[in-house]
Each structure stands twice: as C-alpha cells, then as structure tokens.
C-alpha cells in the first residue's frame, strides 16, 4: 500500500497544479478579451451583458466540477469570518464617505434605471463571483498554511484582473504611471490581499461578501465620494491592509480555545494609529494638505516673523484677489520668499503685486505675478524651525534674492 | 504576523512617497489654474469632414454632418463646437466611418475636458454600435478608443480623456465608427442622428 501511495500522491499534486494553471490561463484569456481589437468584434451589449457573464459562469462551473478544496480556517469560525468580511467592507465604504466629506461627492456615472442596474449586477456580479471562487480555489490549493509569497502572487494576479485592460494602455509620462499605480493598482492590490486572506480562511463566501458589498455600493449608489487621487490611495491602500492585520490578530485570538487577553490586540491598534499619524505628519510637511509649513531663514519680516519661525501657508486662495497687507509666500527663481503685499497694480494688462519685507527699507525689485504666489500666511509658529535651519545652512542660498 | 506588518510598512512607505509626488504635482496645478491669458477657441474644422460607408453601399445609405445645434442657430462660433451627425437610410450590416477634426485656434494649448455624446435618433440603441477613436497627433494611429459609446462604461472612458492636450494651432482627429447590427430585420430605412460635443479647458504648464 505504501508503495502505491506515492505515485497516487504525486499525480494528485501535479493535477492540482495543472488545475490551477488551467484556471489562470482561462482567466487570463477572459481578461484579454477586453483588448479593443477583440472587444470590437461584436456589439458591446452582447459582449458585456451576455458573453462575459456566460464565460464567468462557465469558469465557476469548471471550479464546481473540480475536486473540492477546503479553506484553511477553522470551520466553527466560518460565520465569524463572514461577519467580519461584511464589517470590513462597511468600514471601507465608511472611510470613502468620510474622504468624500474632505474632498467632494459626485453623481454616479452608472445607470440607475431598473434595467441598467439589473444589467450591471449581472455584469459585475458574475465577474466578482467568478474571480472570488477562482481566488479561493487557487489560494487554498496552493497553500496549506499562511504563505505570503502565494498570497502576494495571487493578490497581484487578481488585482491586475480587476483593472480593465485598456487602462494599462494610456500612460502619458511618469506622472501618469505614478498616478495610476497609486490610484488604481495599489488600492486594488491591497483589497485583493484582504480578499485572498479571507478566501484562505473562509473560502469564496467571505471574499465575495467583502468585494461584493464594496462593488454593490460603487455600482448602485446614485451618489459617490469623488476623491482626489491621493485620498483614493490613502483610503484604498490602508483600509484593507489594516483590516488584514486586524483580522489576522482577531482570528488568532478566536481560534484559541481560551480567550487570552494579551498586548497583541492593542499592538494592532497602535500600529494603525502610528502609521496613519506618521503618514499624516510627513504629508503635512511636504504639502499634501491645503495648509503646509515653511521655515523662515532670514529676518526680512522681523519683528513679526523671525529666522527659525515656521509659517503655515494656505494654498487654497484666490490669487487674483489678494489684499494689500496680506503676507504671501511666492517663488522667485526657485527661492521661496514670504513678504507683505504693499500694492496691487496692473502692468501691461496683467495683474501684479508689489511686495516688501517689513524689515526692509525698500520694496522688492520685481513684481510678483499671481501664478508665482504659493499661498498666504495664516499662522506663525515661533522657533520650531531651528533644527531645519541648522541642517539647511550648509546649502548656499543666493542672498541677493532674499533682500534683507 | 510579522510578515503582514512588513507589508503594512512597505505600503505605508509607498503611500508617503506618493504624497510627496502629489504635493509636487498639485503645486503646479493650483498655481496655474488661476492664470488667465490668451484666447480660447477650439472647435470643429468643418473643411475636414468625411463620411465613408461600407464598400458595397452603392449610395444607399447617405449621411452628413452639420456643425450646428438648434440652440445656437446663428451663433457660428458656439455652433462650431457641436458636430450634428445624421446617417439616413441605414440597413442591416451597414457601416459608416465619420471623420471629424477638432482644431485649436487658440493662442494657448487647451485640454479636451470631455466629450458629450447625445443620441438623438429614435433608434433601438441595441441595434447600432458606435465606437469612437481619437488620434491626438494626427499621425494615423489611434491613441484612444471608446468602444461602445452608448454603454454605461463609455461615460467613464470619456472621463479618461481629460489628459489630452491640444497645442495651439494643432488638430485632433476623431473617428466615429457606426455599425448597424445585421439582425435589424424588417427595420430598414432607419435614420441615426447623434451629436458630438467636446468641451475644452484652458490650462497652463
């Protein structure tokens, strides 16, 4: 018997891999159908609402006739995992709504007629079901216990699969690539990673609950948060990955027979807070938010602003309507200068501002154009910029530009 | 556990760096959005209109483009931003390629902010497929395609246009491909009428 076991085992293993390979090939083929050259072979209606759902159902059927693979989480925790999959989806949606309050809301671009909604449910629903069932099959066939390399590979594959093929074809320079990676790819990857972990613990059901709930709100809600791309990145990447580590720590705790309170639970929370605050501080200092800090190096605005003070500059202003007396920060030949507006003039039909440092005897020699203005100074924090000044003092600043 | 934390760290670091990029790029945008210079005049160039039907059409289906819409009767400047395309006497299997041309006569580059597409015809939308492609630099190579203009996803795709820049004095070619479904039985002699209206945005580098 022992001798016979080996070849059987071997064949079983190979065929598992072969099945996974087959699913990956089929999914890739389905994905490649979106290439404009292929998609334009038939009417978009038939393609999107008939052919694609039918092909997804076909894939689901293939998984159904394959030998079953079981998720690796404890069976008794099944409803716990499903419940948290739903909660994490709600948290994600709530975070996006909160982001909407900081940015804005917009009307959904999707159809909200009964027929349109039904068609979209068919289109998106079949793809979500198909993807998640295959995800669960792949991750549970390929790993017996937590295996991050498999998690990441599977998540990458599904992240790419959930982004339409045509969006990979329209890059126009570095900025586009960064923006695309940050706005679409990274959030999809993060979401995919959580879905993969959910599928690993609880099979296709929790990952369908998670992705399905988010997609349902996205496609069916008439109003959606209209986020700046950086907000999309922030929420889209952090929310699922934090959900991931939270779920992991909760699962470990729950899967033990006795509930032991240890520091681990708190440490996840501490991690989340630390990460968010760290990103917040760095983003604030580099100028992501509408108000950014800037260190003053010279005494041209004394006594109000002294060297080493930090000023807070408000970016979101009407540069054509600045008032006399406003202290503005502007850029002149790559040097940032913060001076007071003393006159608003028109030179050959263009609006310009005349500026002067309070401590200077004469006004600045060059007029400031509205497009040079970076913002108005709204707050001065004394002295906290000294460390920066000490670090920067080695760099030469063309002093003739600064005009004491 | 530790591996997951490592992932969090890597992603957080990536987000932080992206923020720096955002601050750098959005800096330029905020400043430039307030600048007002030059004249903005981007419109259709009516001299470069062409409609090609399928080879075996034998002048059965006909078509034309009028650069006007009722609400702009008389105001030729405003009307030239609308291409009112009519295809008459369509039949099952008919295809048409409508070539339009947007010219930027402004003194400054403009951005194509979007394209509004209005189907005016009383025509079963499932029986016609209209795809539109754009050739930004007029080199004969498609730069952007919206596959099925009547679908919901088209709206999203058209939003993706807003990065297109047309330099002063340059053109963008728009080709609309119409194909009438072969199952248009007992449904001949149809008229398809749609309006393509691009909107432009002024910007500075």
Boltz contact constraints between the chains, C-beta under 6 A:
constraints:
  - contact:
      token1: [A, 36]
      token2: [B, 145]
      max_distance: 6.0
  - contact:
      token1: [A, 39]
      token2: [B, 147]
      max_distance: 6.0
  - contact:
      token1: [A, 40]
      token2: [B, 147]
      max_distance: 6.0
  - contact:
      token1: [A, 43]
      token2: [B, 129]
      max_distance: 6.0
  - contact:
      token1: [A, 44]
      token2: [B, 147]
      max_distance: 6.0
  - contact:
      token1: [A, 44]
      token2: [B, 148]
      max_distance: 6.0
  - contact:
      token1: [A, 44]
      token2: [B, 151]
      max_distance: 6.0
  - contact:
      token1: [A, 45]
      token2: [B, 126]
      max_distance: 6.0
  - contact:
      token1: [A, 109]
      token2: [B, 155]
      max_distance: 6.0
  - contact:
      token1: [A, 109]
      token2: [B, 156]
      max_distance: 6.0
  - contact:
      token1: [A, 110]
      token2: [B, 152]
      max_distance: 6.0
  - contact:
      token1: [A, 111]
      token2: [B, 152]
      max_distance: 6.0
  - contact:
      token1: [A, 148]
      token2: [B, 3]
      max_distance: 6.0
  - contact:
      token1: [A, 172]
      token2: [B, 163]
      max_distance: 6.0
  - contact:
      token1: [A, 175]
      token2: [B, 25]
      max_distance: 6.0
  - contact:
      token1: [A, 178]
      token2: [B, 21]
      max_distance: 6.0
  - contact:
      token1: [A, 182]
      token2: [B, 18]
      max_distance: 6.0
  - contact:
      token1: [A, 230]
      token2: [B, 22]
      max_distance: 6.0
  - contact:
      token1: [A, 233]
      token2: [B, 15]
      max_distance: 6.0
  - contact:
      token1: [A, 233]
      token2: [B, 18]
      max_distance: 6.0
  - contact:
      token1: [A, 237]
      token2: [B, 11]
      max_distance: 6.0
  - contact:
      token1: [A, 237]
      token2: [B, 15]
      max_distance: 6.0
  - contact:
      token1: [A, 241]
      token2: [B, 8]
      max_distance: 6.0
  - contact:
      token1: [A, 241]
      token2: [B, 11]
      max_distance: 6.0
  - contact:
      token1: [A, 245]
      token2: [B, 4]
      max_distance: 6.0
  - contact:
      token1: [A, 248]
      token2: [B, 4]
      max_distance: 6.0
  - contact:
      token1: [A, 275]
      token2: [B, 12]
      max_distance: 6.0
  - contact:
      token1: [A, 279]
      token2: [B, 15]
      max_distance: 6.0
  - contact:
      token1: [A, 279]
      token2: [B, 16]
      max_distance: 6.0
  - contact:
      token1: [A, 282]
      token2: [B, 16]
      max_distance: 6.0
  - contact:
      token1: [A, 283]
      token2: [B, 19]
      max_distance: 6.0
  - contact:
      token1: [A, 286]
      token2: [B, 20]
      max_distance: 6.0
  - contact:
      token1: [A, 286]
      token2: [B, 23]
      max_distance: 6.0
  - contact:
      token1: [A, 287]
      token2: [B, 23]
      max_distance: 6.0
  - contact:
      token1: [A, 288]
      token2: [B, 19]
      max_distance: 6.0
  - contact:
      token1: [A, 288]
      token2: [B, 22]
      max_distance: 6.0
  - contact:
      token1: [A, 288]
      token2: [B, 23]
      max_distance: 6.0
  - contact:
      token1: [A, 315]
      token2: [B, 30]
      max_distance: 6.0
  - contact:
      token1: [A, 319]
      token2: [B, 34]
      max_distance: 6.0
  - contact:
      token1: [A, 370]
      token2: [B, 34]
      max_distance: 6.0
  - contact:
      token1: [A, 371]
      token2: [B, 31]
      max_distance: 6.0
  - contact:
      token1: [A, 371]
      token2: [B, 35]
      max_distance: 6.0
